Amino acid sequence: MFSKNKLSIAILTALSAPGLAMATEISPIHVVDKEVASQQEILTKEELTQTGNTETGQILRQVNGVDATRMGGHGLDVQIRGQQNTQLNIILDGAEIAGGCPNRMDPPTSYAEIASYDDVTVIKGVQSVQYGAGGTGGTVIFERTSPTFEEDKPFNGEISAATGSNGLTQDLNAKVEAGNDEFYVVLQGSKKSADNYEDGNGDEVRSSYESQQGHIDLGWRPDANNEFKFSYEKSRTDDALYEGAGMDAPLSKGEIKRLSYEGKNLAKNLQGLEVEVYQSNVDHVMNNFELRMPMDSTKLMETPSTTETTGGKITLTTQLGHTTLDYGLILQSEIKEAALYNRYPDPDALLFRMWPDVLTEQNSVFAESTSLFRDNQKVILGLRYDQVTAEARNTNMMSTNLYTNANSDYSGDTKVEEGNWNALARYERGYKNGWNSYIGLSHTTRTADATERFMNKGGMNTADWWVGNPDLNPEKHNQLDMGLSQNAKHYDWSLSAFYDQVEDYILNTKNASGSSVYVNKDATLYGMEMAGTYYFNHAFKAGFNAALTQGENTTDNDNLINMTPLSGNVFAEYQTSQMYAGGRFNFATAQNEVYEVVSEIETPAWSTVDLYAGYNVNNTFTLSAGIDNLFDHAYYNHINRIDSNSGSYYNVMEPGRNVWAKVAAKF
């Protein structure tokens, strides 16, 4: 359990130093291509992990234009430009993993321990066709880089420990790398513990959990142009409590196996070859009785579930004059099973096959060219074709009746096949005086996921039903992206805007009987992102980030659910080679444009203040500390959630004041 004495000692130790060095502020963000500064951001592990709460979804919330839905303290579900779930591609060092909870207690990011990765790339919107089917709202790529070693030092290592006063009480991570230019091995492990946190009103929010994760990489580099890597990873979360759900999760286990090859300069017309193969598995259990008292002792509800994802990607690269051509295949097969039981009085009393052995296969072929021209001009053209097969392989008469009664036009099929085209045209240009611009047009598709298409939960009352629609059409997104930025001596800024016209948007709504169902509608999403920084001198800077997303159901002339209002932050930071310190004012305006059909409620405006500082003691040790939500403000984020399992709408309060401290060492 958490000890306030331990926290006090850690903070006093950190504050006893002459200054402090790392921060909760992810800024400054390292951006590889300045031309796309407002649409793509690459962040290092060091920038990400110096914060009072390193839960992955919580951390990604700090990226401009990114938000996340909170259910408890673990598994915040990321949203980009008003899109979530399979509208985002989440890639974990070349692999994908499917969460095991139909209610999304464990989205894919919950199996991505930030401390185990070196870089995270956040792409807002569509910038490439190479990331596979879906991803119409954006892509998040977690990457681990191959280690390098000095001649007289065949090993590297790092270790860190952190604690806080409100929520996450223990955050431990360690990594050791050993090898040489030819062979290497990487061992890494992490462990986290969290208590229920208190909101700004002093009320306890059910959010505690225990998690642990570890992975091993084995690498072979026979020469400078070839590298093979095998990776094995396991993660486990125990006793996760969820304020925003009618159940908790006693157990979530994830496992990923990866094998990859990267080759360079292999032949005259083959400058690159990348091969990635992976398999991931998840076991998840949620119930309403093991970690809480059930409202009805005769209804001990439990849902065990499993997912298995197998996939691979082959990418070939050919250089044709000033054009780089990437082309290849992306293969993926996903199996999901979930069943709802009432464990009283018969522990084997099956009620519904929520995911009735759902198989979804998405196989793609793609080609993308990147051409460089004079005057810093770049043209990207991409084309991808997705062949999709989806089937519920374990339905029965009850399942069919639910599909029929919940969907008035159900065809009777439980197997679907689709062929979907995707295309991208993008132009980027750099100008004098640090100006850059881009404009992109894309047509991308997203097929319905296992829940939207085949969810199967009934009940005595139709208002308790949660039923998929096997006849859903795929979403077809036609997007325009454009942006302008400038990098000058004393300042930089960026402005971007997007417009997304969607045919057959998949909407989770209520039918005439009050059941939770999925239907196709036409929709429009649009918004903009702004950012700027002014550098007063080499040490002091100040800036801002802001983003706004709007969403409309144009078929019914209504609002889309979970649209983030104008939100962002204003920050100031002082930094030297040894220390830095700063503060950040976070804010969101009120959201009054809600989707009343599902009882989404309006959200008041809110603001918080964070302070942070740190100190590099020497080349080995770093101390850092901070206070999140300094004034203990009580608030909740607008993009909270509807529990489809119960139909209840939850506004989960965010954490109140949190004082944190961390020590890290590299050797």
C-alpha positions as MATLAB code, in Angstrom:
seq = 'MFSKNKLSIAILTALSAPGLAMATEISPIHVVDKEVASQQEILTKEELTQTGNTETGQILRQVNGVDATRMGGHGLDVQIRGQQNTQLNIILDGAEIAGGCPNRMDPPTSYAEIASYDDVTVIKGVQSVQYGAGGTGGTVIFERTSPTFEEDKPFNGEISAATGSNGLTQDLNAKVEAGNDEFYVVLQGSKKSADNYEDGNGDEVRSSYESQQGHIDLGWRPDANNEFKFSYEKSRTDDALYEGAGMDAPLSKGEIKRLSYEGKNLAKNLQGLEVEVYQSNVDHVMNNFELRMPMDSTKLMETPSTTETTGGKITLTTQLGHTTLDYGLILQSEIKEAALYNRYPDPDALLFRMWPDVLTEQNSVFAESTSLFRDNQKVILGLRYDQVTAEARNTNMMSTNLYTNANSDYSGDTKVEEGNWNALARYERGYKNGWNSYIGLSHTTRTADATERFMNKGGMNTADWWVGNPDLNPEKHNQLDMGLSQNAKHYDWSLSAFYDQVEDYILNTKNASGSSVYVNKDATLYGMEMAGTYYFNHAFKAGFNAALTQGENTTDNDNLINMTPLSGNVFAEYQTSQMYAGGRFNFATAQNEVYEVVSEIETPAWSTVDLYAGYNVNNTFTLSAGIDNLFDHAYYNHINRIDSNSGSYYNVMEPGRNVWAKVAAKF';
ca = [
       0.000    0.000    0.000;
       0.988    3.602   -0.525;
       2.845    5.384    2.251;
       2.706    9.173    2.567;
       5.995    9.018    4.479;
       7.677    7.437    1.474;
       6.266   10.149   -0.755;
       7.435   12.909    1.575;
      10.957   11.501    1.691;
      11.073   11.216   -2.108;
       9.863   14.770   -2.622;
      12.183   16.247   -0.012;
      15.084   14.388   -1.567;
      14.249   15.838   -4.968;
      13.635   19.366   -3.686;
      16.841   19.399   -1.693;
      18.728   19.597   -4.993;
      19.576   23.082   -6.338;
      17.080   22.645   -9.176;
      14.977   20.036  -10.898;
      15.044   18.587  -14.407;
      12.250   16.777  -16.137;
       8.600   17.620  -16.509;
       5.025   16.588  -16.965;
       5.013   18.766  -20.052;
       5.639   16.616  -23.111;
       6.937   19.736  -24.860;
       9.405   20.225  -26.394;
       8.245   17.666  -28.943;
      10.893   16.336  -31.312;
       9.530   16.510  -34.846;
      11.404   14.772  -37.649;
       9.733   16.480  -40.638;
       9.020   20.152  -40.050;
       6.694   20.156  -43.060;
       4.221   17.976  -41.159;
       4.789   19.466  -37.719;
       1.105   20.022  -37.061;
      -0.021   16.548  -38.180;
       2.743   14.193  -36.998;
       4.638   14.247  -33.729;
       7.417   11.917  -32.590;
       8.004   11.780  -28.861;
      10.806   10.089  -26.950;
      10.364    7.906  -23.899;
      12.115   10.517  -21.747;
       9.598   13.159  -22.791;
       6.702   10.826  -22.092;
       7.550    9.182  -18.785;
       8.373   12.237  -16.664;
       4.871   12.786  -15.344;
       2.738   12.053  -12.308;
       0.709    9.376  -14.147;
       2.307    7.204  -16.836;
      -0.821    5.284  -17.872;
      -0.531    5.262  -21.666;
      -3.869    6.819  -22.569;
      -3.395    9.467  -19.881;
      -0.006   10.424  -21.320;
      -1.234   10.632  -24.901;
      -3.916   13.095  -23.791;
      -1.145   15.666  -23.536;
      -0.533   15.647  -27.307;
      -2.362   18.484  -29.037;
      -5.478   17.147  -30.790;
      -5.494   13.871  -28.819;
      -7.933   12.987  -26.044;
      -8.975    9.822  -24.190;
     -12.075    8.351  -22.584;
     -11.736    7.505  -18.888;
     -13.426    4.492  -17.288;
     -11.126    4.215  -14.267;
      -7.410    4.535  -13.617;
      -6.260    2.036  -16.261;
      -7.049    1.690  -19.946;
      -7.925    5.247  -20.974;
      -9.189    4.903  -24.558;
      -7.463    7.259  -26.999;
      -9.358    9.534  -29.393;
      -7.922   11.567  -32.284;
     -10.005   14.103  -34.199;
     -13.254   12.746  -32.765;
     -12.499    9.138  -33.731;
     -11.814    6.094  -31.533;
     -11.634    2.287  -31.522;
     -10.670    0.834  -34.932;
     -10.907    4.313  -36.444;
      -7.365    4.501  -35.029;
      -4.494    2.156  -35.865;
      -2.420    1.257  -32.793;
       0.870   -0.436  -33.764;
       3.109   -1.895  -31.052;
       6.603   -2.285  -32.506;
       5.167   -3.763  -35.696;
       2.400   -5.790  -34.036;
      -1.267   -5.212  -33.270;
      -3.269   -6.490  -30.325;
      -7.036   -6.622  -29.858;
      -8.464   -5.824  -26.434;
     -10.428   -8.579  -24.741;
     -13.251   -6.539  -23.222;
     -16.388   -5.901  -25.307;
     -16.871   -2.805  -23.121;
     -13.273   -1.630  -23.876;
     -11.853   -1.834  -20.386;
      -8.593   -2.831  -22.105;
      -8.083   -0.956  -25.386;
      -4.891   -1.803  -27.326;
      -2.940    1.053  -25.692;
      -3.474   -0.573  -22.278;
      -1.024   -3.289  -23.412;
       1.589   -0.684  -24.440;
       3.770    0.131  -21.440;
       5.263    3.526  -22.296;
       8.513    2.887  -20.413;
       9.257   -0.148  -22.604;
       9.336    1.843  -25.858;
      11.861    4.354  -27.156;
       9.663    6.505  -29.409;
       5.968    7.102  -29.980;
       4.728    8.595  -33.253;
       1.289   10.219  -33.242;
      -0.226   10.835  -36.685;
      -3.449   12.820  -36.820;
      -5.594   11.970  -39.816;
      -4.307   10.081  -42.873;
      -0.705   10.624  -43.944;
       0.063    7.244  -45.511;
      -1.683    4.096  -46.771;
       1.021    1.829  -45.287;
      -0.441    1.331  -41.806;
      -3.165   -1.131  -42.777;
      -6.949   -1.127  -42.913;
      -8.808    1.366  -40.728;
      -6.990    4.244  -39.083;
      -9.294    6.855  -40.591;
      -8.816    9.139  -37.575;
      -5.098    8.603  -37.071;
      -2.318    6.217  -36.143;
      -0.197    5.761  -33.013;
       3.064    3.863  -33.523;
       5.073    2.591  -30.537;
       8.659    1.716  -31.508;
      11.702    0.093  -29.918;
      15.055    0.971  -31.453;
      17.955   -1.455  -31.728;
      20.635   -0.889  -29.079;
      24.136    0.372  -29.869;
      27.229   -0.255  -27.756;
      30.561    1.418  -27.158;
      33.679   -0.643  -27.883;
      34.694   -0.959  -24.238;
      31.158   -1.200  -22.845;
      29.065   -4.138  -24.107;
      26.033   -3.270  -22.003;
      23.588   -0.425  -21.200;
      20.991   -0.122  -18.497;
      18.393    2.132  -16.964;
      16.141    2.019  -13.929;
      13.497    4.342  -12.544;
      11.153    4.557   -9.572;
       8.284    6.989   -9.005;
       5.470    7.573   -6.554;
       2.571    9.968   -6.127;
       0.056   11.135   -3.573;
      -3.171   10.526   -5.537;
      -3.643    7.449   -7.704;
      -0.465    5.858   -9.023;
       1.610    4.966   -5.966;
       4.349    2.765   -7.430;
       5.873    2.967  -10.893;
       9.011    0.873  -11.364;
      10.880    0.144  -14.581;
      14.211   -1.458  -15.458;
      15.970   -2.344  -18.696;
      19.309   -3.984  -19.516;
      20.887   -4.272  -22.969;
      23.926   -6.396  -23.736;
      25.741   -7.318  -26.920;
      27.960   -6.035  -29.713;
      27.691   -4.996  -33.339;
      26.453   -8.446  -34.339;
      24.307   -9.832  -31.494;
      22.233   -8.215  -28.771;
      19.707   -9.048  -26.079;
      17.343   -6.654  -24.320;
      15.533   -7.455  -21.070;
      12.953   -5.035  -19.691;
      10.313   -5.138  -16.974;
       7.889   -2.783  -15.243;
       5.479   -2.836  -12.337;
       2.759   -0.374  -11.343;
       0.379   -0.080   -8.420;
      -2.448    2.410   -8.086;
      -4.936    3.163   -5.338;
      -8.332    4.709   -5.899;
      -7.707    8.394   -6.485;
      -9.645   11.335   -5.040;
     -11.253   13.938   -7.266;
     -11.150   17.661   -6.542;
     -14.164   17.336   -4.239;
     -12.315   14.847   -2.053;
     -14.537   11.966   -3.219;
     -12.948    8.596   -3.896;
     -13.109    7.346   -7.487;
     -12.892    3.600   -8.132;
      -9.687    3.374  -10.160;
      -7.108    1.155   -8.444;
      -5.184   -1.576  -10.257;
      -1.973   -3.624  -10.245;
      -0.024   -4.188  -13.455;
       3.223   -5.740  -14.576;
       4.883   -6.116  -17.952;
       8.101   -7.449  -19.409;
       9.707   -8.215  -22.748;
      12.843   -9.707  -24.291;
      14.402   -8.815  -27.644;
      16.956  -11.056  -29.363;
      18.733   -9.447  -32.305;
      21.218  -10.549  -34.962;
      22.973   -8.103  -37.304;
      25.170  -10.198  -39.627;
      26.290   -7.000  -41.394;
      25.437   -3.320  -41.655;
      22.564   -3.957  -44.097;
      20.671   -6.805  -42.429;
      18.987   -7.244  -39.051;
      16.791  -10.000  -37.599;
      14.864   -9.575  -34.338;
      12.666  -11.824  -32.218;
      10.594  -10.320  -29.423;
       8.417  -11.856  -26.723;
       6.277   -9.753  -24.406;
       3.807  -10.418  -21.586;
       1.638   -8.035  -19.588;
      -0.896   -8.515  -16.839;
      -3.335   -6.246  -15.008;
      -5.035   -7.460  -11.838;
      -7.991   -6.146   -9.847;
      -8.733   -3.110  -12.015;
     -11.665   -1.101  -10.663;
     -13.830    0.970  -12.998;
     -15.997    3.827  -11.801;
     -17.430    4.168  -15.297;
     -18.813    0.642  -15.676;
     -21.148   -1.832  -14.050;
     -18.320   -4.366  -13.747;
     -14.648   -4.521  -12.783;
     -11.785   -6.560  -14.272;
     -10.116   -9.074  -11.936;
      -7.738  -10.083  -14.734;
      -6.403   -8.940  -18.113;
      -3.457  -10.788  -19.674;
      -1.705   -9.959  -22.930;
       1.008  -11.772  -24.864;
       2.804  -10.711  -28.067;
       5.312  -12.663  -30.166;
       7.101  -10.840  -32.987;
       9.659  -11.772  -35.648;
      11.091   -9.152  -37.994;
      13.727   -8.691  -40.677;
      15.061   -5.438  -42.112;
      17.365   -5.323  -45.110;
      18.954   -2.403  -46.965;
      20.621   -2.089  -50.376;
      19.847   -5.687  -51.287;
      19.877   -5.335  -55.070;
      20.032   -2.740  -57.825;
      16.263   -2.210  -57.823;
      15.613   -3.243  -54.233;
      16.862   -0.670  -51.761;
      14.876   -2.026  -48.826;
      12.949   -5.045  -47.544;
      11.040   -5.263  -44.258;
       9.230   -8.372  -43.056;
       7.181   -8.443  -39.844;
       5.220  -11.402  -38.439;
       3.383  -11.419  -35.119;
       0.792  -13.132  -32.968;
      -0.928  -11.574  -29.956;
      -3.354  -13.065  -27.431;
      -5.514  -11.567  -24.696;
      -7.431  -13.204  -21.832;
      -9.838  -10.908  -20.009;
     -12.375  -11.391  -17.224;
     -14.922   -8.839  -16.011;
     -17.644   -9.350  -13.428;
     -19.861   -7.510  -10.958;
     -19.174   -9.531   -7.800;
     -15.477  -10.257   -7.218;
     -14.305   -6.666   -6.607;
     -17.634   -5.027   -5.670;
     -20.930   -5.903   -4.054;
     -23.539   -6.815   -6.695;
     -26.787   -4.866   -6.613;
     -28.698   -8.151   -6.839;
     -27.153  -11.217   -5.167;
     -28.968  -13.487   -7.640;
     -27.289  -11.801  -10.593;
     -23.594  -12.624  -10.376;
     -22.689  -11.595  -13.909;
     -19.344  -12.501  -15.458;
     -17.872  -12.251  -18.945;
     -14.680  -14.175  -19.757;
     -13.292  -13.325  -23.182;
     -10.332  -14.064  -25.436;
      -8.834  -12.528  -28.547;
      -6.183  -13.795  -30.931;
      -4.583  -11.612  -33.596;
      -2.183  -12.974  -36.205;
      -0.629  -10.812  -38.855;
       2.290   -9.850  -40.978;
       3.601   -7.191  -43.316;
       6.037   -7.246  -46.233;
       7.346   -3.915  -47.498;
       9.685   -3.568  -50.461;
      11.399   -0.279  -51.341;
      12.641    0.707  -54.783;
      14.354    3.970  -55.724;
      13.379    5.316  -59.144;
      15.249    8.560  -59.736;
      13.874   11.145  -57.312;
      10.981    8.833  -56.343;
      10.947    6.264  -53.534;
       8.383    3.509  -54.097;
       7.159    1.434  -51.130;
       4.887   -1.515  -51.932;
       3.816   -4.759  -50.327;
       1.254   -6.806  -48.421;
      -0.441   -6.480  -45.016;
      -2.192   -9.573  -43.619;
      -4.271   -9.828  -40.455;
      -6.636  -12.329  -38.848;
      -8.501  -11.571  -35.617;
     -10.633  -13.965  -33.546;
     -12.801  -12.729  -30.674;
     -14.886  -14.774  -28.231;
     -16.875  -13.520  -25.226;
     -19.768  -14.982  -23.279;
     -22.001  -13.629  -20.507;
     -22.730  -15.945  -17.571;
     -24.865  -15.694  -14.456;
     -22.744  -17.556  -11.894;
     -25.677  -17.961   -9.470;
     -26.934  -20.537   -8.738;
     -25.354  -22.469  -11.636;
     -21.791  -21.207  -12.343;
     -22.033  -22.532  -15.901;
     -25.317  -20.815  -16.768;
     -24.583  -19.259  -20.171;
     -26.821  -16.314  -21.005;
     -25.440  -14.870  -24.243;
     -22.570  -15.355  -26.663;
     -21.598  -11.683  -26.819;
     -18.803  -12.266  -29.345;
     -19.946  -15.524  -30.969;
     -16.503  -16.695  -32.165;
     -16.061  -13.741  -34.519;
     -13.396  -14.052  -37.210;
     -12.333  -10.900  -39.057;
      -9.722  -11.114  -41.795;
      -8.308   -7.991  -43.435;
      -5.704   -8.532  -46.147;
      -4.279   -5.591  -48.063;
      -1.976   -4.796  -50.954;
      -0.498   -1.295  -51.149;
       1.820    0.955  -53.126;
       3.003    4.419  -52.139;
       5.405    6.758  -53.914;
       7.267    9.699  -52.386;
       8.777   12.082  -54.941;
      11.158   14.928  -54.139;
      11.345   17.947  -56.438;
      13.167   21.256  -56.537;
      12.360   24.055  -54.112;
      11.766   21.624  -51.219;
       8.670   20.066  -52.757;
       7.392   16.591  -51.941;
       4.518   14.642  -53.514;
       3.101   11.474  -51.924;
       0.702    9.217  -53.846;
      -0.718    6.069  -52.273;
      -3.167    3.296  -53.130;
      -4.328    0.347  -51.021;
      -6.934   -2.385  -51.532;
      -8.404   -4.217  -48.524;
     -10.089   -7.600  -48.839;
     -12.283   -8.117  -45.765;
     -14.076  -11.232  -44.520;
     -16.039  -11.191  -41.249;
     -18.011  -14.084  -39.791;
     -19.758  -15.007  -36.537;
     -19.027  -18.729  -36.353;
     -20.904  -19.729  -33.200;
     -24.379  -18.234  -33.412;
     -27.600  -19.992  -32.497;
     -31.331  -19.347  -32.832;
     -31.252  -16.886  -29.928;
     -28.470  -14.925  -31.628;
     -30.353  -14.762  -34.915;
     -33.548  -13.635  -33.166;
     -31.678  -10.796  -31.431;
     -30.176   -9.597  -34.720;
     -33.615   -9.775  -36.358;
     -35.543   -8.023  -33.576;
     -32.972   -5.267  -33.004;
     -32.379   -4.510  -36.693;
     -35.523   -4.113  -38.771;
     -33.762   -4.806  -42.091;
     -31.515   -7.707  -41.041;
     -30.747   -9.947  -44.042;
     -30.080  -13.126  -42.057;
     -26.373  -13.401  -42.968;
     -23.607  -13.894  -40.396;
     -20.792  -13.814  -42.932;
     -19.737  -10.659  -44.756;
     -17.220  -10.002  -47.532;
     -15.998   -6.589  -48.660;
     -13.492   -5.126  -51.110;
     -12.415   -1.622  -50.123;
     -10.239    0.897  -51.998;
      -8.118    3.537  -50.284;
      -6.191    6.389  -51.887;
      -4.000    9.319  -50.836;
      -2.571   12.359  -52.624;
      -0.424   14.742  -50.606;
       1.730   17.772  -51.431;
       4.288   19.288  -49.043;
       6.535   22.286  -49.567;
       9.143   24.223  -47.661;
       9.704   27.946  -48.290;
      12.200   30.583  -47.290;
      12.242   31.990  -43.751;
      11.247   28.619  -42.276;
       7.723   28.457  -43.772;
       6.224   25.044  -44.545;
       2.868   23.919  -45.880;
       1.001   20.757  -46.803;
      -2.309   19.729  -48.316;
      -3.665   16.191  -48.522;
      -6.697   14.445  -49.997;
      -7.588   10.903  -48.971;
     -10.293    8.298  -49.366;
     -10.097    5.632  -46.660;
     -12.426    2.904  -45.430;
     -13.026    1.257  -42.072;
     -14.941   -1.975  -41.758;
     -17.220   -2.582  -38.779;
     -15.477   -4.245  -35.828;
     -16.616   -7.399  -34.041;
     -18.741   -5.468  -31.531;
     -20.474   -3.231  -34.057;
     -21.252   -6.131  -36.382;
     -21.869   -9.165  -34.163;
     -22.403   -8.105  -30.514;
     -25.162  -10.287  -29.061;
     -26.570   -9.453  -25.626;
     -30.283   -9.574  -24.856;
     -32.412   -9.546  -21.729;
     -35.985   -9.497  -20.461;
     -36.164   -5.753  -21.108;
     -35.310   -4.529  -24.619;
     -33.653   -1.470  -23.034;
     -30.975   -3.889  -21.760;
     -30.197   -5.193  -25.242;
     -26.813   -4.530  -26.844;
     -26.888   -5.915  -30.372;
     -24.647   -5.598  -33.393;
     -25.723   -5.203  -36.998;
     -24.284   -7.824  -39.390;
     -25.406   -5.753  -42.396;
     -23.354   -2.644  -41.615;
     -21.581   -1.035  -44.554;
     -17.956    0.056  -44.093;
     -17.286    3.689  -43.263;
     -15.947    5.670  -46.239;
     -13.983    8.767  -45.220;
     -13.201   11.500  -47.733;
     -10.770   13.845  -46.017;
      -9.051   17.126  -46.713;
      -5.995   17.997  -44.580;
      -4.081   21.232  -44.807;
      -1.540   23.007  -42.671;
       0.882   25.894  -42.466;
       3.826   26.352  -40.099;
       6.920   28.459  -39.563;
      10.170   27.873  -37.698;
      12.007   31.150  -37.015;
      14.907   32.126  -34.776;
      12.800   33.266  -31.816;
       9.490   31.510  -32.421;
       7.668   28.709  -34.176;
       3.997   28.127  -34.845;
       1.688   25.784  -36.740;
      -1.918   25.820  -37.896;
      -3.776   22.868  -39.394;
      -7.348   22.124  -40.386;
      -9.236   19.039  -41.551;
     -12.599   18.245  -43.101;
     -13.877   14.662  -43.195;
     -17.054   13.764  -45.074;
     -18.105   10.240  -44.094;
     -20.445    7.960  -45.965;
     -21.991    5.189  -43.833;
     -20.539    6.410  -40.538;
     -21.193    3.678  -37.950;
     -23.232    5.217  -35.130;
     -23.922    3.582  -31.771;
     -27.461    4.705  -30.952;
     -30.797    3.622  -29.468;
     -33.596    2.089  -31.514;
     -37.329    2.598  -30.894;
     -37.262   -0.091  -28.175;
     -34.395    1.548  -26.299;
     -31.838   -1.095  -27.313;
     -28.209   -0.172  -27.956;
     -27.678   -0.794  -31.694;
     -25.438    0.244  -34.596;
     -26.606    1.940  -37.781;
     -25.061    3.603  -40.835;
     -25.459    7.370  -41.178;
     -23.746   10.059  -43.191;
     -21.593   12.364  -41.085;
     -19.143   15.234  -41.199;
     -16.179   15.812  -38.895;
     -14.035   18.923  -39.035;
     -11.705   20.878  -36.826;
      -8.402   22.635  -36.411;
      -5.243   22.563  -34.291;
      -2.971   25.463  -33.363;
       0.356   25.637  -31.562;
       3.053   28.228  -31.003;
       6.210   28.819  -28.949;
       8.237   31.990  -28.353;
      11.879   31.685  -27.247;
      12.836   34.704  -25.140;
      16.438   33.473  -24.923;
      18.334   30.184  -24.947;
      16.758   29.119  -21.646;
      13.245   30.579  -21.380;
      10.260   29.880  -23.610;
       6.473   30.158  -23.494;
       3.762   28.854  -25.766;
       0.325   27.382  -26.294;
      -1.513   24.409  -27.832;
      -5.190   24.328  -28.802;
      -7.498   22.009  -30.737;
     -11.181   21.850  -31.655;
     -13.258   19.064  -33.240;
     -16.871   19.205  -34.421;
     -19.034   16.292  -35.555;
     -22.441   16.199  -37.227;
     -24.809   13.378  -38.144;
     -25.904   14.887  -41.455;
     -28.525   12.201  -42.109;
     -30.564   13.222  -39.054;
     -29.232   16.780  -38.669;
     -27.936   15.928  -35.182;
     -24.686   15.981  -33.222;
     -22.204   13.133  -33.041;
     -21.313   11.857  -29.584;
     -17.995   12.468  -27.793;
     -16.746   15.530  -29.643;
     -13.952   17.322  -27.764;
     -14.640   21.048  -27.301;
     -11.948   23.701  -27.672;
      -9.159   22.541  -25.364;
      -5.436   22.939  -24.887;
      -2.827   24.520  -22.650;
      -0.597   27.531  -22.146;
       2.894   26.845  -20.795;
       6.133   28.515  -19.745;
       9.436   26.734  -19.150;
      12.980   27.570  -18.079;
      15.655   25.091  -19.170;
      19.415   24.812  -18.932;
      21.770   21.920  -19.600;
      21.346   20.716  -16.016;
      17.859   21.684  -14.886;
      14.502   22.984  -15.931;
      11.246   24.030  -14.343;
       7.926   25.307  -15.562;
       4.169   25.382  -15.387;
       1.199   24.657  -17.559;
      -2.370   25.965  -17.562;
      -4.723   23.340  -19.046;
      -8.238   24.187  -20.167;
     -11.361   23.049  -22.003;
     -14.415   25.089  -22.869;
     -17.971   23.943  -22.193;
     -19.520   21.383  -24.545;
     -23.205   22.043  -25.172;
     -23.556   20.249  -28.515;
     -24.421   16.725  -27.376;
     -26.157   13.619  -28.733;
     -29.349   13.519  -26.671;
     -30.619   10.229  -28.164;
     -28.219    8.337  -25.887;
     -28.578   10.860  -23.028;
     -25.156   12.422  -23.504;
     -24.993   15.355  -21.108;
     -23.448   18.779  -21.452;
     -20.066   19.417  -19.840;
     -18.984   22.642  -18.092;
     -15.682   24.341  -18.845;
     -12.715   23.470  -16.662;
      -9.081   24.433  -16.082;
      -6.143   23.097  -14.080;
      -2.566   24.155  -13.318;
       0.479   21.857  -13.273;
       3.926   22.678  -11.909;
       7.010   20.619  -12.673;
      10.776   20.733  -12.289;
      13.831   18.525  -12.356;
      17.562   18.260  -11.922;
      20.243   16.169  -13.620;
      22.482   15.268  -10.692;
      25.187   13.876  -12.988;
      25.431   11.732  -16.098;
      23.752    8.888  -14.232;
      21.013   10.234  -11.964;
      18.008   12.449  -12.652;
      15.546   13.674  -10.033;
      12.164   15.101  -10.935;
       9.002   16.180   -9.138;
       5.807   18.069   -9.739;
       2.242   18.852   -8.772;
      -0.614   18.040  -11.137;
      -3.893   19.947  -10.690;
      -2.290   22.351   -8.218;
      -5.549   23.948   -7.072;
      -7.358   20.605   -6.651;
     -10.017   21.503   -9.208;
     -13.035   19.169   -9.461;
     -13.917   18.425  -13.070;
     -14.600   15.732  -15.639;
     -13.599   15.433  -19.265;
     -16.331   15.698  -21.897;
     -15.435   12.571  -23.828;
     -16.483   10.250  -21.080;
     -18.398    7.149  -21.908;
     -21.638    5.242  -22.229;
     -21.548    1.745  -20.767;
     -23.095   -0.217  -23.643;
     -23.384   -3.209  -21.333;
     -25.854   -1.379  -19.060;
     -26.862    1.669  -21.105;
     -25.734    3.991  -18.308;
     -23.902    7.232  -19.069;
     -20.890    7.956  -16.885;
     -19.007   11.188  -16.275;
     -15.983    9.940  -14.377;
     -14.343   12.683  -12.335;
     -10.675   13.337  -13.051;
      -7.998   13.153  -10.309;
      -7.599   16.048   -7.891;
      -4.237   17.354   -6.716;
      -1.374   14.892   -7.180;
       2.139   15.483   -5.838;
       4.706   13.190   -7.439;
       8.415   12.462   -7.438;
      10.731   10.281   -9.498;
      14.353    9.167   -9.584;
      15.935    7.663  -12.698;
      19.389    6.312  -13.458;
      21.231    5.258  -16.606;
      24.418    3.196  -16.665;
];
